C-alpha cells in the first residue's frame, strides 16, 4: 500500500495537478490562515480579510501588507 500524503485543504485538487503543486498550495494556505503579528500593536492577532488586507482583533485596526503573511 502506498504512503498517504497529508496536503490538507489542497487535497481538493486530486492527483491530476501533481504532488508538488498541491504541496505548494498547502504551504501558502497554511501560512495565510494563521494569525499573524500586528504591525501596530505587535500582538499575534492579525487575520487576513482579503489579498493584502489585514485586521487586528486586539486593536481593531485595518492595514495593508503582503498577500499571504504580514
PDB file of N, CA, C and O in Angstrom:
ATOM      1  N   UNK A   1       0.839  -1.169   0.000  1.00  0.00           N
ATOM      2  CA  UNK A   1       0.000   0.000   0.000  1.00  0.00           C
ATOM      3  C   UNK A   1       0.892   1.243   0.000  1.00  0.00           C
ATOM      4  O   UNK A   1       1.947   1.260   0.634  1.00  0.00           O
ATOM      5  N   UNK A   2       0.464   2.263  -0.705  1.00  0.00           N
ATOM      6  CA  UNK A   2       1.281   3.464  -0.820  1.00  0.00           C
ATOM      7  C   UNK A   2       1.154   4.346   0.411  1.00  0.00           C
ATOM      8  O   UNK A   2       0.191   4.253   1.172  1.00  0.00           O
ATOM      9  N   UNK A   3       2.133   5.188   0.581  1.00  0.00           N
ATOM     10  CA  UNK A   3       2.158   6.122   1.695  1.00  0.00           C
ATOM     11  C   UNK A   3       1.244   7.298   1.374  1.00  0.00           C
ATOM     12  O   UNK A   3       1.300   7.821   0.261  1.00  0.00           O
ATOM     13  N   UNK A   4       0.413   7.726   2.301  1.00  0.00           N
ATOM     14  CA  UNK A   4      -0.530   8.815   2.058  1.00  0.00           C
ATOM     15  C   UNK A   4       0.108  10.138   2.451  1.00  0.00           C
ATOM     16  O   UNK A   4       0.713  10.253   3.518  1.00  0.00           O
ATOM     17  N   UNK A   5      -0.029  11.129   1.587  1.00  0.00           N
ATOM     18  CA  UNK A   5       0.466  12.470   1.881  1.00  0.00           C
ATOM     19  C   UNK A   5      -0.652  13.286   2.501  1.00  0.00           C
ATOM     20  O   UNK A   5      -1.811  13.175   2.103  1.00  0.00           O
ATOM     21  N   UNK A   6      -0.296  14.103   3.475  1.00  0.00           N
ATOM     22  CA  UNK A   6      -1.279  14.984   4.085  1.00  0.00           C
ATOM     23  C   UNK A   6      -1.114  16.361   3.455  1.00  0.00           C
ATOM     24  O   UNK A   6      -0.133  17.058   3.714  1.00  0.00           O
ATOM     25  N   UNK A   7      -2.067  16.741   2.637  1.00  0.00           N
ATOM     26  CA  UNK A   7      -2.000  18.034   1.980  1.00  0.00           C
ATOM     27  C   UNK A   7      -3.141  18.940   2.430  1.00  0.00           C
ATOM     28  O   UNK A   7      -3.301  20.042   1.905  1.00  0.00           O
ATOM     29  N   UNK A   8      -3.918  18.494   3.378  1.00  0.00           N
ATOM     30  CA  UNK A   8      -4.967  19.334   3.957  1.00  0.00           C
ATOM     31  C   UNK A   8      -5.952  19.844   2.931  1.00  0.00           C
ATOM     32  O   UNK A   8      -6.535  19.066   2.175  1.00  0.00           O
ATOM     33  N   UNK A   9      -6.140  21.154   2.903  1.00  0.00           N
ATOM     34  CA  UNK A   9      -7.136  21.748   2.025  1.00  0.00           C
ATOM     35  C   UNK A   9      -6.776  21.628   0.558  1.00  0.00           C
ATOM     36  O   UNK A   9      -7.658  21.748  -0.293  1.00  0.00           O
ATOM     37  N   UNK A  10      -5.512  21.394   0.227  1.00  0.00           N
ATOM     38  CA  UNK A  10      -5.095  21.245  -1.166  1.00  0.00           C
ATOM     39  C   UNK A  10      -5.481  19.876  -1.717  1.00  0.00           C
ATOM     40  O   UNK A  10      -5.283  19.620  -2.905  1.00  0.00           O
ATOM     41  N   UNK A  11      -6.017  19.005  -0.897  1.00  0.00           N
ATOM     42  CA  UNK A  11      -6.472  17.703  -1.358  1.00  0.00           C
ATOM     43  C   UNK A  11      -7.637  17.805  -2.321  1.00  0.00           C
ATOM     44  O   UNK A  11      -7.976  16.830  -2.993  1.00  0.00           O
ATOM     45  N   UNK A  12      -8.249  18.972  -2.396  1.00  0.00           N
ATOM     46  CA  UNK A  12      -9.371  19.170  -3.323  1.00  0.00           C
ATOM     47  C   UNK A  12      -8.922  19.133  -4.778  1.00  0.00           C
ATOM     48  O   UNK A  12      -9.758  19.007  -5.672  1.00  0.00           O
ATOM     49  N   UNK A  13      -7.601  19.240  -5.038  1.00  0.00           N
ATOM     50  CA  UNK A  13      -7.098  19.237  -6.401  1.00  0.00           C
ATOM     51  C   UNK A  13      -6.878  17.836  -6.955  1.00  0.00           C
ATOM     52  O   UNK A  13      -6.705  17.679  -8.163  1.00  0.00           O
ATOM     53  N   UNK A  14      -6.880  16.833  -6.117  1.00  0.00           N
ATOM     54  CA  UNK A  14      -6.692  15.446  -6.519  1.00  0.00           C
ATOM     55  C   UNK A  14      -5.339  15.217  -7.204  1.00  0.00           C
ATOM     56  O   UNK A  14      -4.460  16.076  -7.152  1.00  0.00           O
ATOM     57  N   UNK A  15      -5.183  14.076  -7.834  1.00  0.00           N
ATOM     58  CA  UNK A  15      -3.887  13.693  -8.392  1.00  0.00           C
ATOM     59  C   UNK A  15      -3.580  14.365  -9.725  1.00  0.00           C
ATOM     60  O   UNK A  15      -2.418  14.409 -10.127  1.00  0.00           O
ATOM     61  N   UNK A  16      -4.557  14.875 -10.401  1.00  0.00           N
ATOM     62  CA  UNK A  16      -4.351  15.439 -11.735  1.00  0.00           C
ATOM     63  C   UNK A  16      -3.451  16.656 -11.772  1.00  0.00           C
ATOM     64  O   UNK A  16      -2.891  16.973 -12.821  1.00  0.00           O
ATOM     65  N   UNK A  17      -3.299  17.349 -10.643  1.00  0.00           N
ATOM     66  CA  UNK A  17      -2.480  18.554 -10.610  1.00  0.00           C
ATOM     67  C   UNK A  17      -1.032  18.284 -10.228  1.00  0.00           C
ATOM     68  O   UNK A  17      -0.172  19.139 -10.438  1.00  0.00           O
ATOM     69  N   UNK A  18      -0.753  17.137  -9.685  1.00  0.00           N
ATOM     70  CA  UNK A  18       0.611  16.787  -9.297  1.00  0.00           C
ATOM     71  C   UNK A  18       0.889  17.092  -7.835  1.00  0.00           C
ATOM     72  O   UNK A  18       0.275  17.976  -7.238  1.00  0.00           O
ATOM     73  N   UNK A  19       1.827  16.341  -7.273  1.00  0.00           N
ATOM     74  CA  UNK A  19       2.129  16.445  -5.856  1.00  0.00           C
ATOM     75  C   UNK A  19       2.773  17.779  -5.483  1.00  0.00           C
ATOM     76  O   UNK A  19       2.417  18.371  -4.464  1.00  0.00           O
ATOM     77  N   UNK A  20       3.707  18.253  -6.287  1.00  0.00           N
ATOM     78  CA  UNK A  20       4.430  19.477  -5.947  1.00  0.00           C
ATOM     79  C   UNK A  20       3.505  20.688  -5.931  1.00  0.00           C
ATOM     80  O   UNK A  20       3.619  21.550  -5.059  1.00  0.00           O
ATOM     81  N   UNK A  21       2.598  20.751  -6.883  1.00  0.00           N
ATOM     82  CA  UNK A  21       1.663  21.873  -6.936  1.00  0.00           C
ATOM     83  C   UNK A  21       0.765  21.870  -5.700  1.00  0.00           C
ATOM     84  O   UNK A  21       0.529  22.914  -5.093  1.00  0.00           O
ATOM     85  N   UNK A  22       0.272  20.697  -5.338  1.00  0.00           N
ATOM     86  CA  UNK A  22      -0.593  20.601  -4.161  1.00  0.00           C
ATOM     87  C   UNK A  22       0.153  20.941  -2.878  1.00  0.00           C
ATOM     88  O   UNK A  22      -0.420  21.565  -1.985  1.00  0.00           O
ATOM     89  N   UNK A  23       1.419  20.543  -2.767  1.00  0.00           N
ATOM     90  CA  UNK A  23       2.199  20.875  -1.581  1.00  0.00           C
ATOM     91  C   UNK A  23       2.467  22.372  -1.487  1.00  0.00           C
ATOM     92  O   UNK A  23       2.443  22.931  -0.391  1.00  0.00           O
ATOM     93  N   UNK A  24       2.724  23.037  -2.624  1.00  0.00           N
ATOM     94  CA  UNK A  24       2.939  24.486  -2.618  1.00  0.00           C
ATOM     95  C   UNK A  24       1.681  25.220  -2.181  1.00  0.00           C
ATOM     96  O   UNK A  24       1.751  26.162  -1.392  1.00  0.00           O
ATOM     97  N   UNK A  25       0.532  24.794  -2.691  1.00  0.00           N
ATOM     98  CA  UNK A  25      -0.732  25.411  -2.302  1.00  0.00           C
ATOM     99  C   UNK A  25      -0.982  25.201  -0.817  1.00  0.00           C
ATOM    100  O   UNK A  25      -1.449  26.106  -0.126  1.00  0.00           O
ATOM    101  N   UNK A  26      -0.673  24.011  -0.329  1.00  0.00           N
ATOM    102  CA  UNK A  26      -0.881  23.702   1.078  1.00  0.00           C
ATOM    103  C   UNK A  26      -0.039  24.599   1.981  1.00  0.00           C
ATOM    104  O   UNK A  26      -0.511  25.078   3.011  1.00  0.00           O
ATOM    105  N   UNK A  27       1.225  24.822   1.579  1.00  0.00           N
ATOM    106  CA  UNK A  27       2.102  25.676   2.388  1.00  0.00           C
ATOM    107  C   UNK A  27       1.609  27.115   2.425  1.00  0.00           C
ATOM    108  O   UNK A  27       1.622  27.750   3.480  1.00  0.00           O
ATOM    109  N   UNK A  28       1.174  27.632   1.282  1.00  0.00           N
ATOM    110  CA  UNK A  28       0.676  29.008   1.222  1.00  0.00           C
ATOM    111  C   UNK A  28      -0.585  29.149   2.063  1.00  0.00           C
ATOM    112  O   UNK A  28      -0.706  30.102   2.833  1.00  0.00           O
ATOM    113  N   UNK A  29      -1.528  28.216   1.930  1.00  0.00           N
ATOM    114  CA  UNK A  29      -2.776  28.307   2.684  1.00  0.00           C
ATOM    115  C   UNK A  29      -2.564  28.125   4.176  1.00  0.00           C
ATOM    116  O   UNK A  29      -3.284  28.713   4.983  1.00  0.00           O
ATOM    117  N   UNK A  30      -1.594  27.324   4.546  1.00  0.00           N
ATOM    118  CA  UNK A  30      -1.285  27.129   5.962  1.00  0.00           C
ATOM    119  C   UNK A  30      -0.819  28.449   6.583  1.00  0.00           C
ATOM    120  O   UNK A  30      -1.236  28.798   7.687  1.00  0.00           O
ATOM    121  N   UNK A  31       0.040  29.176   5.879  1.00  0.00           N
ATOM    122  CA  UNK A  31       0.540  30.460   6.373  1.00  0.00           C
ATOM    123  C   UNK A  31      -0.558  31.515   6.378  1.00  0.00           C
ATOM    124  O   UNK A  31      -0.683  32.273   7.340  1.00  0.00           O
ATOM    125  N   UNK A  32      -1.349  31.572   5.319  1.00  0.00           N
ATOM    126  CA  UNK A  32      -2.318  32.652   5.198  1.00  0.00           C
ATOM    127  C   UNK A  32      -3.478  32.516   6.178  1.00  0.00           C
ATOM    128  O   UNK A  32      -4.127  33.514   6.493  1.00  0.00           O
ATOM    129  N   UNK A  33      -3.754  31.321   6.664  1.00  0.00           N
ATOM    130  CA  UNK A  33      -4.869  31.146   7.598  1.00  0.00           C
ATOM    131  C   UNK A  33      -4.458  31.285   9.055  1.00  0.00           C
ATOM    132  O   UNK A  33      -5.316  31.302   9.938  1.00  0.00           O
ATOM    133  N   UNK A  34      -3.161  31.384   9.321  1.00  0.00           N
ATOM    134  CA  UNK A  34      -2.681  31.573  10.691  1.00  0.00           C
ATOM    135  C   UNK A  34      -2.871  33.022  11.114  1.00  0.00           C
ATOM    136  O   UNK A  34      -2.949  33.920  10.276  1.00  0.00           O
ATOM    137  N   UNK A  35      -2.943  33.239  12.414  1.00  0.00           N
ATOM    138  CA  UNK A  35      -2.943  34.600  12.937  1.00  0.00           C
ATOM    139  C   UNK A  35      -1.515  35.134  12.831  1.00  0.00           C
ATOM    140  O   UNK A  35      -0.560  34.438  13.176  1.00  0.00           O
ATOM    141  N   UNK A  36      -1.377  36.362  12.355  1.00  0.00           N
ATOM    142  CA  UNK A  36      -0.075  36.967  12.138  1.00  0.00           C
ATOM    143  C   UNK A  36       0.163  38.083  13.151  1.00  0.00           C
ATOM    144  O   UNK A  36      -0.763  38.507  13.843  1.00  0.00           O
ATOM    145  N   UNK A  37       1.386  38.551  13.235  1.00  0.00           N
ATOM    146  CA  UNK A  37       1.708  39.657  14.130  1.00  0.00           C
ATOM    147  C   UNK A  37       1.156  40.960  13.566  1.00  0.00           C
ATOM    148  O   UNK A  37       1.303  41.246  12.377  1.00  0.00           O
ATOM    149  N   UNK A  38       0.523  41.743  14.425  1.00  0.00           N
ATOM    150  CA  UNK A  38       0.003  43.043  14.030  1.00  0.00           C
ATOM    151  C   UNK A  38       1.162  44.032  13.953  1.00  0.00           C
ATOM    152  O   UNK A  38       2.049  44.028  14.806  1.00  0.00           O
ATOM    153  N   UNK A  39       1.148  44.871  12.933  1.00  0.00           N
ATOM    154  CA  UNK A  39       2.210  45.872  12.787  1.00  0.00           C
ATOM    155  C   UNK A  39       2.010  47.046  13.736  1.00  0.00           C
ATOM    156  O   UNK A  39       2.957  47.779  14.020  1.00  0.00           O
ATOM    157  N   UNK A  40       0.797  47.231  14.225  1.00  0.00           N
ATOM    158  CA  UNK A  40       0.515  48.375  15.106  1.00  0.00           C
ATOM    159  C   UNK A  40       0.810  48.046  16.571  1.00  0.00           C
ATOM    160  O   UNK A  40       1.547  48.770  17.241  1.00  0.00           O
ATOM    161  N   UNK A  41       0.224  46.942  17.062  1.00  0.00           N
ATOM    162  CA  UNK A  41       0.379  46.634  18.487  1.00  0.00           C
ATOM    163  C   UNK A  41       1.370  45.500  18.757  1.00  0.00           C
ATOM    164  O   UNK A  41       1.785  45.323  19.902  1.00  0.00           O
ATOM    165  N   UNK A  42       1.756  44.736  17.749  1.00  0.00           N
ATOM    166  CA  UNK A  42       2.745  43.681  17.921  1.00  0.00           C
ATOM    167  C   UNK A  42       2.196  42.371  18.459  1.00  0.00           C
ATOM    168  O   UNK A  42       2.972  41.450  18.717  1.00  0.00           O
ATOM    169  N   UNK A  43       0.893  42.254  18.636  1.00  0.00           N
ATOM    170  CA  UNK A  43       0.293  41.018  19.133  1.00  0.00           C
ATOM    171  C   UNK A  43      -0.048  40.094  17.958  1.00  0.00           C
ATOM    172  O   UNK A  43      -0.331  40.568  16.858  1.00  0.00           O
ATOM    173  N   UNK A  44      -0.022  38.798  18.188  1.00  0.00           N
ATOM    174  CA  UNK A  44      -0.348  37.865  17.101  1.00  0.00           C
ATOM    175  C   UNK A  44      -1.854  37.714  16.918  1.00  0.00           C
ATOM    176  O   UNK A  44      -2.393  36.628  17.130  1.00  0.00           O
ATOM    177  N   UNK A  45      -2.535  38.778  16.531  1.00  0.00           N
ATOM    178  CA  UNK A  45      -3.989  38.763  16.403  1.00  0.00           C
ATOM    179  C   UNK A  45      -4.479  39.209  15.034  1.00  0.00           C
ATOM    180  O   UNK A  45      -5.687  39.326  14.829  1.00  0.00           O
ATOM    181  N   UNK A  46      -3.574  39.461  14.092  1.00  0.00           N
ATOM    182  CA  UNK A  46      -3.985  39.945  12.775  1.00  0.00           C
ATOM    183  C   UNK A  46      -4.496  38.786  11.924  1.00  0.00           C
ATOM    184  O   UNK A  46      -3.864  37.732  11.837  1.00  0.00           O
ATOM    185  N   UNK A  47      -5.651  39.003  11.299  1.00  0.00           N
ATOM    186  CA  UNK A  47      -6.261  37.993  10.462  1.00  0.00           C
ATOM    187  C   UNK A  47      -6.434  38.546   9.057  1.00  0.00           C
ATOM    188  O   UNK A  47      -6.742  39.726   8.887  1.00  0.00           O
ATOM    189  N   UNK A  48      -6.241  37.716   8.064  1.00  0.00           N
ATOM    190  CA  UNK A  48      -6.327  38.134   6.671  1.00  0.00           C
ATOM    191  C   UNK A  48      -7.786  38.280   6.268  1.00  0.00           C
ATOM    192  O   UNK A  48      -8.563  37.333   6.396  1.00  0.00           O
ATOM    193  N   UNK A  49      -8.164  39.455   5.782  1.00  0.00           N
ATOM    194  CA  UNK A  49      -9.516  39.696   5.288  1.00  0.00           C
ATOM    195  C   UNK A  49      -9.618  39.383   3.802  1.00  0.00           C
ATOM    196  O   UNK A  49     -10.551  38.707   3.370  1.00  0.00           O
ATOM    197  N   UNK A  50      -8.680  39.864   3.037  1.00  0.00           N
ATOM    198  CA  UNK A  50      -8.588  39.574   1.612  1.00  0.00           C
ATOM    199  C   UNK A  50      -7.134  39.767   1.200  1.00  0.00           C
ATOM    200  O   UNK A  50      -6.272  40.003   2.047  1.00  0.00           O
ATOM    201  N   UNK A  51      -6.861  39.669  -0.087  1.00  0.00           N
ATOM    202  CA  UNK A  51      -5.481  39.756  -0.553  1.00  0.00           C
ATOM    203  C   UNK A  51      -4.876  41.099  -0.192  1.00  0.00           C
ATOM    204  O   UNK A  51      -5.302  42.129  -0.713  1.00  0.00           O
ATOM    205  N   UNK A  52      -3.892  41.101   0.692  1.00  0.00           N
ATOM    206  CA  UNK A  52      -3.196  42.315   1.078  1.00  0.00           C
ATOM    207  C   UNK A  52      -3.887  43.145   2.139  1.00  0.00           C
ATOM    208  O   UNK A  52      -3.371  44.202   2.504  1.00  0.00           O
ATOM    209  N   UNK A  53      -5.030  42.718   2.650  1.00  0.00           N
ATOM    210  CA  UNK A  53      -5.774  43.474   3.652  1.00  0.00           C
ATOM    211  C   UNK A  53      -5.886  42.652   4.932  1.00  0.00           C
ATOM    212  O   UNK A  53      -6.352  41.512   4.913  1.00  0.00           O
ATOM    213  N   UNK A  54      -5.453  43.246   6.043  1.00  0.00           N
ATOM    214  CA  UNK A  54      -5.397  42.563   7.329  1.00  0.00           C
ATOM    215  C   UNK A  54      -6.150  43.376   8.380  1.00  0.00           C
ATOM    216  O   UNK A  54      -6.253  44.599   8.282  1.00  0.00           O
ATOM    217  N   UNK A  55      -6.675  42.675   9.387  1.00  0.00           N
ATOM    218  CA  UNK A  55      -7.343  43.343  10.506  1.00  0.00           C
ATOM    219  C   UNK A  55      -6.871  42.722  11.808  1.00  0.00           C
ATOM    220  O   UNK A  55      -6.815  41.500  11.949  1.00  0.00           O
ATOM    221  N   UNK A  56      -6.531  43.588  12.756  1.00  0.00           N
ATOM    222  CA  UNK A  56      -6.093  43.131  14.079  1.00  0.00           C
ATOM    223  C   UNK A  56      -7.302  43.077  14.996  1.00  0.00           C
ATOM    224  O   UNK A  56      -8.054  44.046  15.096  1.00  0.00           O
ATOM    225  N   UNK A  57      -7.491  41.952  15.662  1.00  0.00           N
ATOM    226  CA  UNK A  57      -8.615  41.794  16.583  1.00  0.00           C
ATOM    227  C   UNK A  57      -8.331  42.450  17.933  1.00  0.00           C
ATOM    228  O   UNK A  57      -9.263  42.728  18.687  1.00  0.00           O
ATOM    229  N   UNK A  58      -7.070  42.701  18.246  1.00  0.00           N
ATOM    230  CA  UNK A  58      -6.718  43.307  19.528  1.00  0.00           C
ATOM    231  C   UNK A  58      -6.930  44.826  19.501  1.00  0.00           C
ATOM    232  O   UNK A  58      -7.524  45.392  20.419  1.00  0.00           O
ATOM    233  N   UNK A  59      -6.441  45.477  18.443  1.00  0.00           N
ATOM    234  CA  UNK A  59      -6.525  46.941  18.395  1.00  0.00           C
ATOM    235  C   UNK A  59      -7.533  47.445  17.360  1.00  0.00           C
ATOM    236  O   UNK A  59      -7.678  48.655  17.186  1.00  0.00           O
ATOM    237  N   UNK A  60      -8.230  46.540  16.672  1.00  0.00           N
ATOM    238  CA  UNK A  60      -9.265  46.863  15.681  1.00  0.00           C
ATOM    239  C   UNK A  60      -8.780  47.786  14.572  1.00  0.00           C
ATOM    240  O   UNK A  60      -9.536  48.645  14.117  1.00  0.00           O
ATOM    241  N   UNK A  61      -7.550  47.630  14.133  1.00  0.00           N
ATOM    242  CA  UNK A  61      -7.032  48.433  13.032  1.00  0.00           C
ATOM    243  C   UNK A  61      -6.921  47.574  11.790  1.00  0.00           C
ATOM    244  O   UNK A  61      -6.558  46.400  11.860  1.00  0.00           O
ATOM    245  N   UNK A  62      -7.238  48.173  10.646  1.00  0.00           N
ATOM    246  CA  UNK A  62      -7.058  47.513   9.369  1.00  0.00           C
ATOM    247  C   UNK A  62      -5.824  48.105   8.706  1.00  0.00           C
ATOM    248  O   UNK A  62      -5.603  49.315   8.750  1.00  0.00           O
ATOM    249  N   UNK A  63      -5.029  47.247   8.095  1.00  0.00           N
ATOM    250  CA  UNK A  63      -3.824  47.723   7.424  1.00  0.00           C
ATOM    251  C   UNK A  63      -3.532  46.837   6.225  1.00  0.00           C
ATOM    252  O   UNK A  63      -4.041  45.721   6.116  1.00  0.00           O
ATOM    253  N   UNK A  64      -2.697  47.357   5.326  1.00  0.00           N
ATOM    254  CA  UNK A  64      -2.295  46.581   4.163  1.00  0.00           C
ATOM    255  C   UNK A  64      -0.895  46.022   4.389  1.00  0.00           C
ATOM    256  O   UNK A  64      -0.069  46.604   5.091  1.00  0.00           O
ATOM    257  N   UNK A  65      -0.666  44.881   3.773  1.00  0.00           N
ATOM    258  CA  UNK A  65       0.625  44.220   3.904  1.00  0.00           C
ATOM    259  C   UNK A  65       0.769  43.237   2.751  1.00  0.00           C
ATOM    260  O   UNK A  65       0.132  43.402   1.711  1.00  0.00           O
ATOM    261  N   UNK A  66       1.580  42.241   2.923  1.00  0.00           N
ATOM    262  CA  UNK A  66       1.789  41.231   1.896  1.00  0.00           C
ATOM    263  C   UNK A  66       0.526  40.400   1.702  1.00  0.00           C
ATOM    264  O   UNK A  66      -0.379  40.439   2.535  1.00  0.00           O
ATOM    265  N   UNK A  67       0.463  39.662   0.623  1.00  0.00           N
ATOM    266  CA  UNK A  67      -0.745  38.911   0.287  1.00  0.00           C
ATOM    267  C   UNK A  67      -0.993  37.732   1.233  1.00  0.00           C
ATOM    268  O   UNK A  67      -2.140  37.467   1.595  1.00  0.00           O
ATOM    269  N   UNK A  68       0.068  37.022   1.639  1.00  0.00           N
ATOM    270  CA  UNK A  68      -0.140  35.810   2.408  1.00  0.00           C
ATOM    271  C   UNK A  68       0.244  35.913   3.876  1.00  0.00           C
ATOM    272  O   UNK A  68      -0.350  35.237   4.715  1.00  0.00           O
ATOM    273  N   UNK A  69       1.228  36.748   4.201  1.00  0.00           N
ATOM    274  CA  UNK A  69       1.598  36.920   5.605  1.00  0.00           C
ATOM    275  C   UNK A  69       2.162  38.305   5.791  1.00  0.00           C
ATOM    276  O   UNK A  69       2.672  38.913   4.850  1.00  0.00           O
ATOM    277  N   UNK A  70       2.068  38.810   7.025  1.00  0.00           N
ATOM    278  CA  UNK A  70       2.496  40.180   7.304  1.00  0.00           C
ATOM    279  C   UNK A  70       3.990  40.282   7.449  1.00  0.00           C
ATOM    280  O   UNK A  70       4.514  41.371   7.686  1.00  0.00           O
TER     281      UNK A  70
END
